[in-house]
Amino acid sequence: LPGQVLLLIERSRSVGSGGMSNQRDLARSLLEVLPPSERFNAFMFARTVTPIFPFSRTATREAIESLVAAADPHHLENGTDLVAALEHVAAGIRGEPTKDPRLLVIITDGAIPESQSAERLVAALSSAGAGGQLRLLVLMVRATSDEHVSGEVVVRLNRFAGRFGGVVRVLTAENAREVLRSSVAALGQGGDLSNVRVVGNDGSPLATHVGPG
């Protein structure tokens, strides 16, 4: 496990109160599998970003309950600015240096505006200067009755996460715990294969981006 976990949890109106409850349960499940000595912080984001704690805390029951209380399904905001949220996290990383590896977990419904390209997301997080010390886990949580996450968004987030040896998963409330376990295991094995290019023997590109799966 990494030395520190940072959670970035979306609370835009597109998530909805039911989706917010699912995201909160997922965040809690993740923290409950961490040892008590593990340090974490969490940030709620929509158009603005709100940290739960001023600095990282150990994953005690009290700290987890504070996160659950902050992720109130009735306190949603307009807009989804993941770029600004990543810049905020990057600034926090610079202000709280550590030699320990970090895991950034993004929990979202996947409704990321097209203007927030993979390149912009990478640039926002790269400013932290964490390099190979930062790993990325992107979890898109959907209710079974919701529309599927756009394939374009999944490809875009895979390109983003691939720059940090990360993992991207789309899951439902029903399979959240199972997918969470397998996702953490995949991180331990080096992350997903991302940004794959296929070229011919003469070097000419046959496919510049191979989709997930």
VENPEHU-V619282 format. One record per pair of residues at least 6 apart in sequence whose ideal C-beta (glycine too) atoms are under 8 Angstrom apart, sorted by the first residue. I is the first residue (numbers start at 1). GAP is how many residues later the second one is. D is the distance in whole Angstrom. If there is no record, write none. Layout:
i=(I;I)
gap=(GAP;GAP)
d=(D;D)
//
This chain:
i=(1;1;1;1;2;2;2;2;2;3;3;3;3;3;3;3;4;4;4;4;4;4;4;4;4;4;5;5;5;5;5;5;5;5;5;5;6;6;6;6;6;6;6;6;6;6;6;6;7;7;7;7;7;7;7;7;7;7;8;8;8;8;8;8;8;8;8;8;9;9;9;9;9;9;9;9;9;9;10;10;10;10;10;10;10;10;10;10;11;11;11;11;11;11;11;11;12;12;12;12;12;12;12;12;12;13;13;13;13;14;14;14;15;15;15;15;15;16;16;17;17;17;18;18;19;19;19;19;19;20;20;20;20;21;22;22;22;22;23;23;23;23;23;24;24;24;24;25;25;26;26;26;26;26;26;27;27;27;27;27;28;28;28;29;29;29;30;30;31;31;31;31;32;32;33;33;34;34;35;36;36;36;37;38;38;39;39;39;39;40;40;40;40;40;41;41;41;41;41;41;41;42;42;42;42;42;42;43;43;43;43;43;43;43;44;44;44;44;45;45;45;45;45;45;46;46;46;46;46;46;47;47;47;47;47;47;48;48;48;49;49;49;49;50;51;51;52;52;52;53;53;55;56;57;80;80;80;80;81;82;82;82;82;82;83;83;83;83;84;86;86;86;87;87;89;89;89;90;90;90;90;90;91;91;93;93;93;93;93;94;94;94;99;100;101;101;101;102;102;102;102;103;103;103;103;103;104;104;104;104;104;104;105;105;105;106;106;106;106;107;107;108;108;108;108;109;109;109;109;109;110;110;110;110;110;110;110;110;111;112;112;112;114;117;118;118;118;118;121;121;121;122;122;125;125;125;126;128;132;134;135;135;135;135;135;136;136;136;136;136;136;137;137;137;137;137;137;137;138;138;138;138;138;138;138;139;139;139;139;139;140;140;140;140;140;140;140;140;141;141;141;141;142;142;142;142;142;143;143;144;144;144;148;149;151;154;154;154;155;155;155;157;158;158;158;158;158;159;159;159;160;161;161;161;161;161;162;162;162;162;163;164;165;165;165;166;166;166;166;167;167;167;167;167;168;168;169;169;171;171;186;192;195;196;196;197;197;197;197;197;198;198;198;198;199;199;200)
gap=(33;34;37;102;98;99;100;101;133;35;36;95;96;97;98;99;34;35;36;37;52;94;96;97;98;99;25;26;29;33;34;35;54;97;98;100;34;35;36;37;50;83;86;87;96;97;98;99;20;23;24;33;34;35;36;60;98;100;34;35;37;77;78;81;96;97;98;99;14;15;18;33;34;35;36;62;98;99;13;34;35;36;70;72;96;97;98;99;9;33;34;35;60;64;65;66;34;35;64;65;66;67;68;97;99;33;63;64;65;66;95;97;8;61;93;94;96;60;93;56;57;59;55;125;90;122;123;124;127;51;52;53;56;52;119;121;151;154;48;84;85;86;118;43;44;47;49;148;151;81;113;115;145;150;154;15;40;44;78;80;36;39;40;147;148;151;75;150;9;28;33;36;27;32;147;151;6;25;24;22;23;24;21;20;21;17;18;19;20;16;17;18;19;23;10;11;12;14;15;16;51;9;10;11;25;28;29;6;7;8;9;42;45;46;6;8;26;27;35;36;37;39;40;43;30;31;32;33;34;35;30;31;32;33;34;37;29;33;36;35;36;39;40;20;37;41;14;15;18;10;13;41;40;6;28;31;32;33;35;24;26;30;34;39;33;37;38;41;40;35;38;39;37;40;15;36;39;34;35;36;37;38;36;37;9;35;36;37;41;33;34;35;34;33;32;33;34;28;31;32;33;31;32;33;34;84;21;30;31;32;33;60;32;33;34;30;31;32;33;32;34;30;31;32;33;31;32;33;37;40;30;32;39;40;43;44;47;60;42;41;44;45;38;39;38;39;41;42;35;36;39;38;41;9;11;39;37;6;33;30;29;30;31;52;56;24;25;28;29;30;31;24;29;30;32;46;47;50;19;22;23;28;29;30;31;30;32;40;41;44;9;13;14;17;28;29;30;31;30;31;32;35;6;7;28;29;30;29;30;28;29;30;22;21;60;14;16;58;54;56;57;11;10;34;36;37;54;35;36;50;6;6;7;30;31;33;29;30;32;33;32;27;22;25;26;21;25;26;28;16;19;20;24;25;24;44;10;14;8;9;6;20;14;13;14;8;10;11;12;13;7;8;9;12;6;7;6)
d=(7;7;7;8;7;4;6;4;6;8;7;6;8;2;6;7;8;5;7;8;6;6;6;8;5;7;8;7;7;6;7;4;8;7;5;6;7;6;7;7;8;6;8;8;6;7;5;7;6;7;8;7;7;4;7;8;5;7;8;5;6;6;8;6;7;7;5;7;6;8;6;6;7;6;7;6;5;8;7;8;6;7;6;8;8;7;4;6;6;5;7;5;7;7;5;6;4;8;7;6;7;6;4;8;7;8;5;7;6;7;6;4;7;7;8;5;8;8;8;4;6;7;7;6;5;7;8;6;8;7;8;4;7;5;5;7;4;7;7;5;8;8;5;8;6;4;7;7;7;6;6;6;8;5;7;7;6;7;8;6;6;7;6;7;6;6;6;6;6;5;5;7;8;7;8;8;7;5;8;6;6;6;6;7;5;4;6;6;7;6;7;8;5;7;6;6;5;7;4;7;7;7;4;8;5;7;8;5;7;5;7;7;7;6;5;7;6;7;8;7;7;8;4;8;7;4;7;5;6;7;6;6;3;7;5;8;7;8;8;7;5;4;8;8;8;7;6;6;5;7;7;6;7;5;8;6;6;6;7;7;7;6;5;6;5;5;6;5;8;6;4;5;5;7;7;7;7;6;6;8;5;4;8;8;7;4;8;6;8;8;6;7;8;8;5;7;7;6;6;5;7;8;5;8;6;7;7;6;7;5;7;8;5;8;7;7;7;5;7;5;6;7;8;6;8;7;6;7;8;8;4;7;4;7;5;7;8;7;8;6;7;7;8;7;5;7;4;4;8;8;4;6;5;7;8;7;8;7;8;6;6;6;6;6;7;8;5;4;7;3;7;8;6;5;8;6;8;6;5;8;5;7;7;4;7;6;6;8;7;7;5;8;8;8;8;7;5;7;6;7;7;7;7;6;7;8;6;7;6;5;7;6;8;5;7;7;7;6;7;6;7;5;5;7;5;8;5;7;6;7;8;7;5;8;7;6;8;7;3;4;8;8;8;6;4;7;5;7;8;5;5;5;5;5;7;7;5;5;4;8;6;8;7;7;4;6;7;6;7;7;7;5;4;6;5;6;6)
//
